[in-house]
Amino acid sequence: MVQDLLEKQAGEVRILSRDEEKQDALRNELGDARVRFYLGDIRDRESVDRAMKGVDSVFHAAALKQVPSCEFFPVEAVRTNILGSENVVRSAVDAGVRSVVCLSTDKAVAPVNAMGMSKAMMEKVAQSVARSMDPEEETTVSMVRYGNVMYSRGSVIPLFVRQIRAGKPITVTEPTMTRFLMPLSASVDLVHYAFDHAEQGDLFIRKAPASTVADLVQGLKELFEVPDHPVETIGWRHGEKLYETLATAHELAYSEDMGDYYRISMDRRDLNYQAFFSEGDQETVHHEDYHSHNTERLDVAGGKELLLSLPEIRAELDAWVRAR
């Protein structure tokens, strides 16, 4: 996201995080004076306020994201993903930011684990702030929700590549699991789309194809020309799902199909439900959840084609060929 903003000639990009090592690594990698680093924690409203002054747009991606970690330390997920997110959104409103986009996850849909529950509450917190805003207020609060981003930090693809290159077995939890496959560039486009098109409380989803983990692994083995590379099934992790769900049937019934995206509008009713009681829907639209089992399913060949579109995979393949 930072690199994309710099390419689009942003005047200044601010990064607020608590990890000074990653900040230093990124500072050395970018070497761009337009990027300013703020050391702080979204749990601390004062440190958020310091970074927020004079900002035009905010992309809120700070979170505890690992499912097993949040299962064992759920209160930490509450402090960061819920209370920290409220700090970010309310700070943005108080600073008069034009647009704040909060990053959510498929795990927030019908959540079965602490990480997903905390992100679902993050969505509710963001919408509660959006719902309370006066029409004349400057800030638009919206969200984006997506599943697996290919080759992002912590995703399975770089792990599988490292295991192939190291000669270690590829470890999969359950081969029949399906996951959405969204290139990093598409996830960045989704954020920009929300910046440009969001109305108060909107949630945007980018449509994407999916693959089984088994087909994804097979595609990587074929690309790296290691057909006999061992694969080890290690079993389900704490709180893991068989497939990723990006929208429920109920949400889709009140969504707008915008081509590559779904816009899910916020429920704008207040607590005076009597005013809405007699206004029931006269027409029922039948939907099913939008998930990685019923989206476009890529076979091995389709997965390989998508993998080859990633510059990171092409670089890994070049390095692999040179090393051999």
N, C-alpha and C positions, 0 to 999 in steps of 0.2 A: 504494500500500500504506500509506503514511504517513497519507494523508487518511482512508482507511478505518479505520485503527486509532484515529485521533482521533475519528471519528464514533462508534466503538464504546466511547468513553470510556476509552481506555487511560490509565493514570496517567502514564506517561512513555514516550516513543519516542526511542531513540537511533539516530543515523545515523553510521556510520563510513565515511569515504571520504577519498580523497587530493585531491579537487578542491575547493579552497576557494571558487572562483568559483561553482560550482553550489550549494555549501552556503549561500553568502551569498544567492544568488537565492532559494533555497527558504526560507531564514529570513525574508526580506522578504515572500515570497508567503504563507506560512502565518501568521506573526505569532502563534504559539502557544507559550507558555512551557513546555508539556509536551514539546516537541521539543528535544532536546539534541544538539549536533553535536560529533563527535569527529574531529579531523583525524589521519589515519594511513593505513596501507597494510596490507592483509592479508598482504603479503609479510613484514611485520615483526610477529612474534608478540607482542612487548611492547606494541605499540600496540593489537593486538586484545585482549589481556588487560585493558588499562585500560578499554576500552569494555564488556567482558563482565561485569564484577563486578556482582552483584545482578540480573542480567537473567533474566526468566522464559522468553522465547521468542526465537528468532533466525531471521530470514529472510536467507539468504546469497545475494545476487544479484550481488556484485562479480565482474567477469570482464572479460577481453578478448573482445569479441563479434564484431568485424568479421572476416569470413572472409578477405578479401584481406590485411588487416594481419597476421593470424596466419600466413598463408602465407609472408610475407616475413620475419617475426620469430617463428619458432616457439618459440624458447627463452623469449621473453618470455611467450608463452601458457603454457608449462610453469610458469614462476615464479609467475604469477598464478593460473591456473585450476586447477593441480594442487597445487603446494606452498602457495600462499596458502590454498586451500580446506582443506588439512590443518590449517593454523594455526587456521582458524575452528572447525572441528569439534572438534579436540582442546582448544582453549581453552574451548569450550562445555561439554565433558565435565568438564574440570577445575573449571569454575565452578559445576557443578551445575545448568546450565540445564535446564528441563523438556523442551523440544523444540527441535530445530534442523532447519530445512527448507532444503535446498540446491536452488537453481534450476539445472536442466539444460535441454537443448535437443534438438530432433529431430535435430540434426546429430551428436549423440553415438551415434546408431543406425547401425551399419555405416558408420563415418565415412570420408569420402574427403578430408577437408581437416584442416589442423592444428588449427583451432579445434574441430572436432568430436572429433578424437582427444583433445585436452586435456580436453574436457568429459566424454568417456567415461571417461577416467582419473579425473576428479573423482568420478564416480559410484562407481568402484571403490574409491577412497580412502575415501569416506564409508561404503561398505558394509564395508570392512575394519575401520574403527573400530567400526561397529555390531556386527560379528560377534565382536569381541574383548571386548565389554562383558559384565560380570557381570549376572545377572538383577536384583540389588538396586540397581544403579546408577540414578541419577535421570534421566539424559538419554536421550531417544529421538531417533535420527538417521534422517531420511527425506529423500526427494527428490521433486521435481515436474519433469515434463518436458513442455514444450509448444513449439509452432512459432511461427508469425507471430502476434504480438499486435497487433491493429488499432490504429493511431494511436499506438503506442509510439514513443519516440524512436529514430530510425534506421530505422524501417520504411518501406515503399514508399508507403503511402497519403498521409502528409503530404508526401512528396516530390512525388507526382503532383499533389496539390492546389496546392502552391507553383508548380509548373510551369504549371498551368492559369491560375492567377491572374496569373502574370508574363507570360503569352503566349508561353512557351517550349514547344518540343516535349516531349511526354511521352516519357521514355526508358525503354524496357523491354529486358531482356536477351534473353528468349525468350518469346514470347506464349503458347506452349503449356504453359509451366510451371504447375503447380498449387501452391497454398499454402493451408494451413489458415487459417481466418478466425475468430479468437477475440477477442471484445471484451475490453477491459482489465478490466472488472468480473468476467468469467468467470475470468480468470487470477488475480485476487485471491481469488475464491471457492475456487479450487483450493488455494491456499496455506493458507487457513483450514481447508479440509477435511483437509489433511495434518496441521496442528496438532492437530486434534480427533480424528482417526481412525488415525493412523499407529502401526504396530507397528515394532519395531526393524528398520531396513534397508529399509522399504517404499519403493516408487517409485509415484507416482500420475500418471495421465494423464487429462486432461479430453477427452472426446469433442467433436469440433467438425466443422462442415462445411468445405468447401473450394471454391475457384474457380480457374479459369485466370486468368493475369495479363491476358490479352486481354479476358475478360469483366469483370474488375474495372475495367480502364481504360474500357471501354465504359460501364459503369454510372456511373462518375464523370463522363464526358463528358455523359451524359444528365441527371444531376442538376444539373450546372452549366450545362446548356443550351448546350453548345458542340460540336455534332455534328461539325463540320469541324476540330476542333482537331487539329493534326498529332501523329502518334506515330512515334517513331524507334526502330528496333531496333538496339541497340548491341552485341549479342553477349554470350556467356557471360563472367562474371567468373571469376577464379581460384577453383577449388575449389567451384563452384556445382553444386547438384543440380537435376534435373528436377522432383522432387517431394520433399515432406517425409515422413519416416517417423517415427512416434512410438513404435512397438513392433514388435519382430520376431515372426515366427511362433513361435519358441521361447519368447519371453517370454510371449506370449498363452496358450500351452499351460499355463503355470503361474500364470496370473493369475486374479483374481476380478473378475467384472463387477458393478459396484456401481451400475448405472443410468447416471448421467451420467459415471461415472469407471471406469477400470480400476485395480485395485490389483495391482502386480507384487511378489510377495514375494521377499525375499532368499533365495538358496541358503544354507541354514544348515549344510551339511556342513562338516566339518573336513578336514584333510589325511589322515586315516586312511580312505582310500577303500575298503579291504577290507571295512570294516563295512557298506558300502552296496552292495557288488558284486552280491549276490544279490537285491537289492530292486528290480530293474528294473521299469519301468512295465508293468503288465499290459494297460492300455488306452491306445491311442494316439489322441489327439485331433488332427484335421487343422485347421490354421489357415493363414492367410497373413498377411504383414506388414500392419500397420494404417498406411496412408499416405494422402496427400492425393489420390492417384489413385483409391483405392477407397472412400473415405468418402463421405458425402452430398455430391453435387456441386451447387452453386448455379448457376443460370443468371443471366443479366444481371438479370432482375427480382428474383430472390432475393437477389442481391448488393446491389442498390439498397436493398431493404428492410432488410437488415442494416446497411448503411452509415448509413441514416437513423436507426437506433437509437443511433448514437454521438453524444453531445452535442457532440463536437469538430466533426463533419461538419455538424451543424445550425448551429453557430456560424459555420463557414466559409461556408456557403450564405447565411446572413443578411448577413454582411459583403460577400459577392459581390454580392448583390442591391442593397444600399445603395450600393456603389461604382459600379454600373452606372446 
